[in-house]
Amino acid sequence: MRNLKVITFQETYNQSFDREDIFNLIANHVRDSYSMDLLYFHPLEPIGNPVDIPSEKDFEEYYKKILYEFESFLVEREIIVYFLFGGSKLFDSWGNGGDYVIKNVKILTWNTFLLHYSGQSLIKSYEKPIEEISINTDFEKLFFSLNRHPRNQRSLIMDTFCKNDLFDFGTISWNKLSNEWHEPYEFDCWEENRMVLDMIDKIDIIDSVNERVDFNTDFLLNNRCLFNVVGETMNGNLEVFISEKTYKNFLIGQPFISVGSLYHNQQLTNLGFKLYDEFFDYSYDSCIDVRKRVVGMVQNLNQYKYVDLSELYNQIKEITIFNKNKSIEIYNNDPYIPIELITLYKNYSNVFDDNKFIKMECDLKYIFKNKI
């Protein structure tokens, strides 16, 4: 049997900033192993490009040469390199959709990994089976919105809240100012200020790579808000990435409305979930312009400012229960795990199970229990 080496993002995090790019870092791992296949395990994040080209480097003069030298190395030794990411679309080194450009390199995508990550963390935090973890349905406000990182789309959501006078109808956190993040934003309406709700005692370590911050607080289940307004991690048009910000809602029975990448909500239906089609107009999901997607999402919410929250919940309750059951079904027997990853796990389960960084993220043995 061939040998496999598994490395994770945590193992490369500090090193990657000392190298020119992640590609050279991974390539060196492969060369050091010489004759072993390699899997770069990073499904916590959206599809990455392992051969991002530094702006100061010319592709023809630099990258084309080292990429195909690496390809020759892999082909000559019959080595396969796998990259595992979250997300559901691929793009190559030029940023176009399509297959990867190097032979013997395969990109695997697991768009439901963060459902497992969310489920296992919820069970650990609340110390009860996922079936028993549910929100308080004695609603007092229309929505809540939790914002750890002030990404541009989330800043736009906040500005659009302001323009629609929605702040009084929701409970909102804004843990970091946009000029403290790498996406500074000029607000038209909202006077930006820090608003910390449930993480006030952890705000100084919330972004530390050395701390395991638990985001499953009492507030998550007892905020008494009807909808969770989710500004997803990604907002582009080439990739779809569903994060724990969306998946947690299914698992805890929380109604929500979300905006993210192009066709984000359509992808949820592709996974078997139901949308609140009778109550929200999801046409915003297909807008090429992310600003129009955000405005469309907030306009949907805005129409329910003065409704009876309990009555509205009763109308959407059946869909919410369906989605919770569907999420548990996927959690217990996921049909969306890449076939090649299942094969790798079958052949090298000890390599996966012994990796301390993977064990920090998930219990793969449980996830694969119906696959091996």
C-alpha positions as CSV (number, residue, x, y, z in Angstrom):
1,M,0.0,0.0,0.0
2,R,1.1,3.6,-0.7
3,N,2.0,5.8,2.2
4,L,0.2,9.0,3.1
5,K,1.3,12.1,5.0
6,V,-1.5,14.4,6.3
7,I,-0.7,18.0,7.2
8,T,-3.1,20.7,8.4
9,F,-3.4,24.4,8.3
10,Q,-2.3,24.7,12.0
11,E,0.9,22.9,11.1
12,T,1.7,25.4,8.3
13,Y,0.2,28.6,9.8
14,N,3.4,30.1,11.3
15,Q,5.7,28.8,8.6
16,S,3.6,30.1,5.7
17,F,4.3,33.7,6.6
18,D,8.0,33.0,6.4
19,R,7.8,31.7,2.9
20,E,6.9,33.2,-0.4
21,D,3.6,31.3,-0.7
22,I,1.7,28.2,0.5
23,F,2.6,26.3,-2.7
24,N,6.3,26.3,-1.9
25,L,5.6,25.3,1.7
26,I,3.5,22.3,0.6
27,A,6.0,21.4,-2.2
28,N,8.8,21.3,0.4
29,H,6.7,18.9,2.5
30,V,6.3,16.6,-0.5
31,R,9.9,16.7,-1.4
32,D,10.9,15.9,2.2
33,S,8.6,12.9,2.1
34,Y,10.0,12.0,-1.2
35,S,7.8,9.0,-2.1
36,M,4.7,9.6,0.1
37,D,1.3,10.9,-1.1
38,L,0.3,14.0,0.8
39,L,-3.1,15.5,1.9
40,Y,-3.4,19.1,3.0
41,F,-6.4,19.0,5.3
42,H,-8.1,22.4,5.6
43,P,-11.9,22.0,5.2
44,L,-12.6,24.8,7.8
45,E,-12.0,27.4,5.2
46,P,-13.2,28.0,1.6
47,I,-11.5,26.7,-1.4
48,G,-8.0,28.1,-1.4
49,N,-5.6,28.4,-4.3
50,P,-2.4,26.5,-3.4
51,V,-0.5,28.3,-6.1
52,D,-1.5,31.9,-5.4
53,I,1.0,34.0,-7.4
54,P,2.6,36.8,-5.4
55,S,2.0,40.1,-7.2
56,E,5.8,40.8,-7.5
57,K,6.3,37.5,-9.3
58,D,5.8,37.1,-13.1
59,F,4.0,33.9,-13.9
60,E,5.8,33.1,-17.1
61,E,9.3,33.7,-15.7
62,Y,8.8,32.3,-12.2
63,Y,5.7,30.2,-11.5
64,K,5.4,28.4,-14.8
65,K,8.9,27.0,-14.3
66,I,8.5,25.9,-10.7
67,L,5.0,24.6,-11.1
68,Y,5.9,22.2,-13.9
69,E,9.2,21.3,-12.2
70,F,7.0,20.2,-9.3
71,E,4.6,18.4,-11.6
72,S,7.5,16.5,-13.1
73,F,8.7,15.5,-9.6
74,L,5.2,14.2,-8.8
75,V,4.7,12.3,-12.0
76,E,8.2,10.8,-11.9
77,R,7.7,9.4,-8.4
78,E,4.0,8.7,-8.9
79,I,3.1,11.0,-6.0
80,I,-0.4,12.3,-5.5
81,V,-1.0,15.6,-3.6
82,Y,-4.5,16.3,-2.3
83,F,-5.9,19.6,-1.1
84,L,-9.1,19.4,1.0
85,F,-11.1,22.6,1.4
86,G,-14.6,23.6,2.2
87,G,-16.7,25.2,-0.5
88,S,-18.2,23.8,-3.7
89,K,-16.5,25.3,-6.7
90,L,-13.0,25.2,-8.0
91,F,-10.8,27.8,-9.5
92,D,-7.3,27.4,-11.0
93,S,-4.2,29.5,-10.6
94,W,-5.5,32.1,-12.9
95,G,-8.7,32.6,-10.9
96,N,-10.9,30.8,-13.4
97,G,-13.4,28.0,-12.8
98,G,-12.1,24.6,-13.8
99,D,-9.8,21.8,-13.1
100,Y,-6.4,22.1,-11.5
101,V,-3.5,22.9,-13.8
102,I,-0.9,20.4,-12.4
103,K,-1.0,16.7,-13.0
104,N,-1.1,14.5,-9.9
105,V,-2.6,17.4,-7.8
106,K,-6.3,16.9,-6.8
107,I,-8.5,19.5,-5.0
108,L,-11.3,17.9,-2.9
109,T,-14.2,20.0,-1.6
110,W,-16.4,19.1,1.4
111,N,-19.1,21.7,1.7
112,T,-20.8,20.0,4.7
113,F,-17.7,19.7,6.9
114,L,-18.7,22.7,8.9
115,L,-22.0,21.1,9.7
116,H,-20.1,18.3,11.5
117,Y,-17.8,20.9,13.1
118,S,-20.8,22.9,14.3
119,G,-22.7,19.8,15.6
120,Q,-19.8,18.4,17.5
121,S,-19.0,21.8,19.1
122,L,-22.6,22.3,20.1
123,I,-22.8,18.9,21.7
124,K,-19.6,19.6,23.6
125,S,-20.6,23.1,24.8
126,Y,-24.2,22.3,25.9
127,E,-23.5,18.7,27.0
128,K,-26.6,17.2,25.4
129,P,-27.5,15.4,22.2
130,I,-27.9,17.6,19.2
131,E,-31.6,16.6,19.0
132,E,-32.1,18.3,22.4
133,I,-30.4,21.5,21.6
134,S,-32.9,24.2,20.6
135,I,-33.6,27.9,20.9
136,N,-35.9,29.7,23.2
137,T,-39.0,30.5,21.1
138,D,-40.4,33.2,23.5
139,F,-39.5,35.9,20.9
140,E,-39.0,39.6,21.8
141,K,-37.2,41.0,18.8
142,L,-37.3,40.4,15.0
143,F,-33.6,39.4,14.5
144,F,-30.1,39.2,15.8
145,S,-26.8,39.4,14.0
146,L,-23.4,38.4,15.4
147,N,-20.4,39.9,13.7
148,R,-16.9,38.8,14.7
149,H,-15.0,40.1,11.7
150,P,-16.1,43.3,10.0
151,R,-15.9,42.0,6.4
152,N,-17.1,44.4,3.7
153,Q,-20.4,42.6,3.2
154,R,-21.1,42.8,6.9
155,S,-20.3,46.5,7.0
156,L,-22.7,46.9,4.1
157,I,-25.4,45.0,6.1
158,M,-24.9,47.3,9.0
159,D,-25.2,50.4,6.8
160,T,-28.4,49.0,5.2
161,F,-29.8,48.2,8.7
162,C,-29.3,51.9,9.5
163,K,-30.9,53.1,6.3
164,N,-34.0,51.0,7.1
165,D,-34.2,51.9,10.8
166,L,-33.8,48.3,11.8
167,F,-31.4,48.7,14.8
168,D,-34.3,49.0,17.3
169,F,-35.8,45.7,16.0
170,G,-32.7,43.6,16.5
171,T,-29.9,42.6,18.8
172,I,-26.5,43.1,17.1
173,S,-22.8,42.6,17.9
174,W,-19.9,44.3,16.2
175,N,-16.8,43.0,17.9
176,K,-14.2,44.9,15.9
177,L,-14.1,48.2,14.0
178,S,-13.5,47.9,10.3
179,N,-10.3,50.0,10.4
180,E,-9.0,47.4,12.9
181,W,-9.5,44.7,10.2
182,H,-8.0,44.5,6.7
183,E,-11.3,45.6,5.1
184,P,-11.8,49.3,6.2
185,Y,-15.2,50.6,5.2
186,E,-16.7,54.1,4.8
187,F,-20.3,54.0,6.2
188,D,-23.0,56.2,4.6
189,C,-25.5,56.0,7.4
190,W,-24.3,54.1,10.4
191,E,-21.9,55.7,12.9
192,E,-19.7,52.7,13.5
193,N,-19.0,51.7,17.1
194,R,-18.0,48.5,18.9
195,M,-21.0,46.5,20.2
196,V,-20.1,43.4,22.2
197,L,-22.8,41.0,23.4
198,D,-21.8,37.6,24.4
199,M,-18.0,37.6,24.1
200,I,-17.2,40.5,26.3
201,D,-14.9,38.5,28.6
202,K,-13.1,36.9,25.5
203,I,-12.9,39.9,23.2
204,D,-9.1,40.2,23.6
205,I,-8.4,36.6,22.6
206,I,-11.2,36.2,20.1
207,D,-8.8,36.1,17.1
208,S,-5.9,34.3,18.8
209,V,-4.7,31.2,16.9
210,N,-3.4,29.8,20.3
211,E,-6.8,30.0,22.0
212,R,-9.9,27.8,21.5
213,V,-12.7,30.2,22.0
214,D,-16.1,28.7,22.5
215,F,-18.7,30.7,20.5
216,N,-21.6,28.6,21.7
217,T,-22.7,30.8,24.5
218,D,-26.0,31.1,26.4
219,F,-27.0,34.0,24.1
220,L,-27.0,31.7,21.0
221,L,-29.9,29.7,22.4
222,N,-31.6,32.4,24.6
223,N,-31.4,35.6,22.5
224,R,-35.2,35.5,22.0
225,C,-34.9,36.8,18.4
226,L,-36.9,35.2,15.6
227,F,-34.3,35.4,12.8
228,N,-30.6,35.2,12.7
229,V,-29.3,37.5,10.0
230,V,-26.2,35.8,8.6
231,G,-23.5,37.7,6.7
232,E,-21.5,34.8,5.4
233,T,-17.7,34.6,5.1
234,M,-17.5,34.7,1.3
235,N,-19.3,37.1,-1.0
236,G,-17.7,36.4,-4.4
237,N,-19.1,34.9,-7.6
238,L,-16.6,32.0,-8.1
239,E,-17.0,30.0,-5.0
240,V,-19.8,28.9,-2.6
241,F,-18.8,28.4,1.0
242,I,-21.3,27.6,3.7
243,S,-19.9,28.2,7.1
244,E,-20.9,27.3,10.7
245,K,-22.7,30.7,10.7
246,T,-25.4,29.1,8.5
247,Y,-25.2,25.5,9.6
248,K,-25.7,26.2,13.3
249,N,-29.1,27.6,12.6
250,F,-30.3,24.3,11.1
251,L,-28.9,22.3,14.0
252,I,-30.5,24.4,16.8
253,G,-33.8,25.1,15.0
254,Q,-33.1,28.8,14.5
255,P,-34.9,30.5,11.6
256,F,-32.5,32.7,9.6
257,I,-31.9,34.7,6.5
258,S,-28.5,34.8,4.9
259,V,-26.4,36.5,2.3
260,G,-23.1,35.2,0.9
261,S,-21.6,34.2,-2.3
262,L,-23.6,34.1,-5.5
263,Y,-26.2,31.3,-5.3
264,H,-25.5,30.7,-1.6
265,N,-29.1,30.0,-0.8
266,Q,-29.6,27.9,-3.9
267,Q,-26.7,25.7,-2.7
268,L,-28.6,25.1,0.6
269,T,-31.5,23.7,-1.4
270,N,-29.1,21.6,-3.4
271,L,-28.1,20.0,-0.1
272,G,-31.7,19.2,0.7
273,F,-32.7,22.1,3.0
274,K,-35.8,24.2,2.5
275,L,-35.9,28.0,2.3
276,Y,-38.7,30.2,3.6
277,D,-39.9,30.8,0.0
278,E,-43.4,31.9,1.0
279,F,-42.0,34.6,3.3
280,F,-38.8,35.8,1.6
281,D,-38.0,36.7,-2.0
282,Y,-34.6,35.0,-2.6
283,S,-34.1,36.5,-6.0
284,Y,-31.3,38.6,-4.4
285,D,-29.3,35.4,-4.2
286,S,-28.7,35.5,-8.0
287,C,-27.6,39.1,-8.2
288,I,-24.1,39.4,-9.6
289,D,-23.5,42.6,-7.6
290,V,-22.9,41.8,-3.9
291,R,-24.4,45.2,-2.9
292,K,-27.7,44.3,-4.5
293,R,-27.6,40.9,-2.7
294,V,-27.2,42.6,0.7
295,V,-29.8,45.2,0.0
296,G,-32.2,42.6,-1.2
297,M,-31.7,40.5,1.9
298,V,-32.3,43.4,4.3
299,Q,-35.4,44.5,2.4
300,N,-36.8,41.1,3.0
301,L,-36.3,41.4,6.7
302,N,-37.6,45.0,6.8
303,Q,-41.1,44.0,5.8
304,Y,-41.6,42.1,9.1
305,K,-40.7,44.9,11.5
306,Y,-44.2,45.2,12.9
307,V,-45.5,41.6,12.7
308,D,-46.6,39.4,15.6
309,L,-43.4,37.3,16.0
310,S,-45.1,34.3,17.6
311,E,-47.6,34.1,14.8
312,L,-44.9,34.4,12.1
313,Y,-42.9,31.7,13.8
314,N,-45.8,29.3,13.8
315,Q,-46.1,29.9,10.1
316,I,-42.4,29.0,9.4
317,K,-42.1,26.4,12.2
318,E,-42.7,23.4,9.9
319,I,-39.8,24.4,7.6
320,T,-37.6,25.0,10.6
321,I,-38.2,21.6,12.0
322,F,-37.7,20.0,8.6
323,N,-34.3,21.7,8.3
324,K,-33.2,20.6,11.8
325,N,-34.1,17.0,10.9
326,K,-32.3,17.3,7.6
327,S,-29.2,18.6,9.3
328,I,-29.2,15.8,11.8
329,E,-29.6,13.3,9.0
330,I,-26.5,14.7,7.2
331,Y,-24.6,14.9,10.5
332,N,-25.2,11.2,11.1
333,N,-24.6,10.0,7.6
334,D,-23.2,12.6,5.2
335,P,-23.7,11.8,1.5
336,Y,-21.6,14.8,0.5
337,I,-18.2,13.6,1.7
338,P,-15.8,13.4,-1.3
339,I,-15.4,9.8,-2.4
340,E,-11.6,10.1,-2.6
341,L,-11.5,11.3,1.0
342,I,-13.5,8.3,2.1
343,T,-11.1,6.0,0.3
344,L,-8.1,7.8,1.9
345,Y,-9.6,7.4,5.3
346,K,-10.4,3.7,4.7
347,N,-6.8,3.1,3.7
348,Y,-5.1,5.4,6.3
349,S,-7.5,5.8,9.2
350,N,-4.7,5.6,11.7
351,V,-2.9,8.6,10.0
352,F,-6.1,10.7,10.3
353,D,-7.0,9.5,13.8
354,D,-3.6,10.1,15.2
355,N,-3.3,13.7,13.9
356,K,-3.8,15.9,17.0
357,F,-4.8,18.9,14.9
358,I,-7.6,17.1,13.1
359,K,-8.8,15.8,16.4
360,M,-9.0,19.4,17.6
361,E,-11.4,20.2,14.7
362,C,-13.6,17.1,14.6
363,D,-14.1,13.4,15.3
364,L,-13.5,11.9,11.9
365,K,-14.1,8.4,13.2
366,Y,-17.6,9.4,14.1
367,I,-18.2,11.2,10.8
368,F,-17.0,8.2,8.8
369,K,-18.8,5.6,10.9
370,N,-21.3,4.7,8.1
371,K,-18.6,4.9,5.4
372,I,-16.2,2.2,6.4
